[in-house]
Amino acid sequence: MKHVLLAVTAAIALGTATHGFAADLVTTPVAASYDWSGLYIGANGGWGSGHSCWDTTPFPGLTFDEGCHNATGATAGAQIGYRWQRNDWVFGVEAQGNWADLKGSNQSDIFPAFTNRSHVDWYGLLTGQIGYSFSNALVYAKGGVAVTGNHFDVVSTPSPDTLAGDADDQTRWGAVLGAGLEYGFAPNWSLGIEYDHLFMPDKDVTFTPVGIGGFAFGTDSISQSVDLVGLRLNYRFGG
């Protein structure tokens, strides 16, 4: 009888402990996966390099290769976007606008008395995104439309301050492909790094003669591509 009482007592104790442990499992909150969904805004800054090649047509039917150069410098701007998360997949759209100071030049191969200069003043991106999240780490690819604001001119090679040919500011529309890595370091804050390549079309640029040497200027066909690397800080409004 004594052994029966001990067994019943042990069973009751075990049942009570098991019930308490199960209750703890039910009431203890489990940390949820990081949520990338929602509207976000942010700022970015980094470095860019624009590559341009010039082909001049000083007279109709006569074209010369003037060479190529890179226009490099800093860039800074802001972005706004929206993301949807389905399981570990993340989809989004984003608009970005940046000030830029990308400058470069080369001495003309056909007219060595002159130096050709390029300047990218600003750019904008409108893109779609697809990414995969590893909780609070997100890797993504993006693609869409790109636009750049440019200025081109020609200066005297011996005296770079002497403007010889100038053109109106030019806007170009093209395409962009990019990829990025973003890390959520707080429930609504994330920090990332991104690379973008802008595919811009060749476009004719007509130069107005300025001062001595204007006879050499006409219309140049100028190509352009831009590579961008930047750091991004985003704040997300809910999900």
C-alpha positions in Angstrom: 0.0 0.0 0.0 2.8 2.2 0.8 4.4 1.7 -2.6 1.1 2.5 -4.3 0.8 5.8 -2.4 4.3 6.7 -3.4 3.6 5.9 -7.0 0.4 7.9 -7.1 2.2 10.8 -5.4 5.0 10.7 -8.0 2.6 10.5 -10.9 0.7 13.6 -9.6 3.9 15.5 -9.1 5.1 14.6 -12.6 1.8 15.5 -14.1 1.9 18.9 -12.4 5.4 19.6 -13.5 4.6 18.6 -17.1 1.5 20.8 -17.1 3.5 23.8 -15.8 6.3 23.2 -18.4 3.7 23.0 -21.2 2.1 26.2 -20.0 5.4 28.0 -20.0 5.9 26.9 -23.6 2.6 28.3 -24.6 2.9 31.6 -22.8 6.6 32.3 -23.6 6.8 34.5 -26.8 8.9 33.3 -29.7 11.0 35.8 -31.6 9.5 36.4 -35.1 11.6 36.5 -38.3 12.7 40.0 -39.4 9.9 41.7 -41.4 11.0 43.6 -44.6 7.5 44.6 -45.6 6.3 48.2 -45.7 7.1 51.7 -46.8 10.6 53.0 -46.3 12.7 56.1 -46.9 16.4 56.6 -46.7 19.6 58.4 -47.6 22.6 57.2 -49.5 26.1 58.3 -50.5 29.0 56.9 -52.3 31.2 57.0 -55.4 30.6 56.9 -59.2 32.5 56.6 -62.5 31.0 57.5 -65.8 32.8 56.3 -69.0 32.4 58.3 -72.2 33.9 58.1 -75.7 33.7 60.9 -78.2 33.4 60.8 -82.0 33.5 64.2 -83.6 31.9 65.2 -86.9 33.4 68.7 -87.6 32.0 68.6 -91.2 29.1 66.5 -92.6 30.2 63.0 -93.6 33.6 63.4 -91.8 33.9 61.6 -88.4 37.0 61.2 -86.2 37.6 59.2 -83.0 38.6 61.6 -80.2 39.3 59.1 -77.5 37.6 58.2 -74.2 37.8 59.1 -70.5 36.3 58.4 -67.1 34.3 61.0 -65.1 34.7 60.1 -61.4 33.5 61.6 -58.1 31.1 61.6 -55.2 27.4 61.2 -55.1 24.7 61.6 -52.4 20.9 61.4 -52.4 17.7 59.8 -51.1 15.4 56.9 -51.9 11.8 55.9 -51.1 10.3 52.5 -51.7 7.9 49.8 -50.7 8.5 46.1 -50.1 6.3 43.0 -49.8 7.6 39.9 -48.1 6.2 36.4 -48.9 8.0 33.8 -46.7 11.7 34.5 -47.4 11.1 36.2 -50.7 11.0 40.0 -50.8 9.7 42.1 -53.7 9.8 45.9 -54.0 9.7 49.1 -56.0 11.9 52.1 -55.4 12.6 55.6 -56.6 16.0 57.2 -56.0 17.4 60.7 -56.8 21.0 61.7 -56.4 23.2 64.8 -56.7 26.5 63.8 -58.4 29.9 65.4 -59.1 31.4 63.1 -61.6 34.1 64.8 -63.7 36.6 63.7 -66.3 38.5 64.7 -69.4 41.0 63.6 -72.1 43.1 65.3 -74.7 41.5 64.9 -78.1 43.2 62.3 -80.3 42.5 64.2 -83.5 42.6 67.8 -82.2 45.4 67.7 -79.5 45.1 71.4 -79.0 41.8 70.8 -77.2 40.6 68.7 -74.2 37.2 67.2 -74.0 35.4 67.3 -70.6 32.4 65.4 -69.2 30.4 66.2 -66.0 27.5 64.1 -64.6 25.5 66.5 -62.4 22.7 64.2 -61.2 20.9 61.0 -61.8 17.7 59.2 -61.0 16.6 55.6 -60.8 13.1 53.9 -60.9 13.5 50.2 -60.2 11.9 47.0 -59.3 13.5 44.6 -56.7 13.5 40.9 -56.0 15.4 39.6 -53.0 15.8 36.7 -50.5 15.9 37.3 -46.8 18.0 35.4 -44.2 16.0 36.9 -41.3 17.5 40.4 -40.9 19.9 40.0 -43.8 18.5 40.7 -47.3 20.3 40.1 -50.7 18.5 41.5 -53.7 18.8 42.4 -57.4 17.2 45.4 -59.1 16.5 46.7 -62.5 14.6 49.5 -64.2 14.9 53.0 -65.7 17.8 55.4 -65.3 18.2 59.1 -66.2 21.3 61.3 -66.0 21.9 65.0 -66.2 25.1 65.9 -68.0 27.2 68.7 -69.2 30.0 68.5 -71.9 32.5 71.1 -73.0 35.8 71.6 -74.8 38.8 73.6 -73.4 42.1 74.7 -74.7 44.7 72.0 -73.8 47.5 74.5 -72.9 45.1 76.5 -70.8 42.3 74.4 -69.3 40.5 77.6 -68.0 40.0 78.8 -71.6 36.6 77.5 -72.9 36.7 76.8 -76.6 33.3 74.9 -77.2 30.3 74.5 -75.0 27.0 72.5 -75.2 23.6 72.8 -73.5 22.9 70.6 -70.5 21.7 67.2 -71.6 19.4 64.7 -70.1 19.7 61.0 -71.1 17.3 58.1 -70.4 18.6 54.6 -70.2 18.5 51.4 -68.1 20.0 50.2 -64.8 20.9 46.8 -63.3 22.1 46.5 -59.7 22.5 44.3 -56.7 22.7 45.0 -53.0 23.1 43.6 -49.4 21.0 45.1 -46.6 21.1 44.3 -42.9 18.4 45.1 -40.4 20.2 46.2 -37.2 16.9 47.3 -35.5 13.2 46.6 -36.0 12.8 49.6 -38.4 16.3 50.4 -39.4 18.6 48.9 -42.0 22.0 49.6 -43.4 23.2 48.4 -46.8 25.7 48.5 -49.7 24.6 48.6 -53.3 26.2 48.5 -56.8 24.5 49.8 -59.9 25.5 49.9 -63.6 23.7 52.5 -65.8 23.4 51.6 -69.5 23.0 55.0 -71.3 22.5 55.4 -75.1 24.9 57.2 -77.4 23.7 60.7 -78.1 24.7 63.6 -80.4 26.0 66.8 -78.7 26.3 70.0 -80.6 29.0 72.4 -79.4 28.8 76.2 -79.8 32.2 77.7 -80.6 33.6 79.9 -77.9 36.6 82.2 -78.6 39.5 81.0 -80.7 39.4 77.6 -82.4 35.7 77.4 -82.8 36.1 76.3 -86.4 37.0 72.8 -85.1 33.7 72.2 -83.4 30.5 70.6 -84.7 28.5 67.6 -83.5 30.0 64.8 -81.4 28.4 61.4 -80.8 29.2 60.8 -77.1 28.6 57.4 -75.4 28.0 57.0 -71.7 27.9 54.3 -69.0 28.0 54.8 -65.3 29.1 52.6 -62.4 27.9 53.4 -58.9 28.8 52.1 -55.4 27.0 53.5 -52.3 26.1 53.0 -48.7 22.4 53.2 -47.8 20.5 53.9 -44.6 16.8 53.1 -44.5 13.9 53.6 -42.1 10.8 51.4 -42.5 7.3 52.4 -41.5 5.7 49.3 -40.1 5.0 46.2 -42.2 
